[in-house]
Amino acid sequence: MATATRRRAPIDEWVPLSDALVEIGITRATWYRWRDRGYGPEAKHTPTGRVRMRRSVLDAFLEELDAA
């Protein structure tokens, strides 16, 4: 009898801010200016104070930039 295998959804990884900035092509100062104005992909702070964002959120933001 074969056992059924359950497929897992791909993990939506957390991207460090420094990596995201390289992908977007902006400086850290621009990032914080955008954040203060409510622009850019949503990011979260880890308990240690580091900034991370979901890969899916970053990809959606990049697609939005390409469409504009």
N, C-alpha and C positions, 0 to 999 in steps of 0.2 A: 504494500500500500504506500503510495507516495504521499509525503506530507506537503501540505500547502505552505508555500513561502509567502510571507507578507512583504510587499515592497514598501520601502520607506520613501517618504517625500524627500527631495533633496534639501539639505540643510542650507538655510539662508544665513550665510556667514556674516560675521561682524567685521567690517573693514576699518582699520585704523585711519584716523584723520589724515595723517601724512600720506598714506597711499591714495586716499580719495582725492586729496589736493593735486597730486601728480596726474591722476586720471582726468580730473576736471580741467587742470591747467591753470590754476590760480595760486596765489600766495596765501599764507596763513592770515595775513592782515586783511586781504580781500574776503576770506572766509568769514572772519569775525564781523566785518562790516556788513556782509550779506546776512549773517545770522541776526544782527541787530535790527535789520530792516525786514526780517521775516522772509527772506529769499533763500533758496538753496534746499538741499535735501535735509530731511529731519535727522538729527543726530542725538545720541544719548551719551551721558557720562557714566563711566563705570564707577564702582565703589572706590577705586583708587584715583579717580579724577581724570582718567583718560577719555578722549572723545572717540566714539565709534559710530558707524552707521551701517544699516543693513545693506547687503549687496543688492537686493531687489529695489530698495529705495534709491540707491545711487544709480543703478542702471536706468530706472524710470526717469530720473532727473536728467541724465545724459541724453536719453532719447528725446526728452522735451527740448533740450538745448539744440539738438540736431534739427528738430522740426521747425524751430523758430527762424 
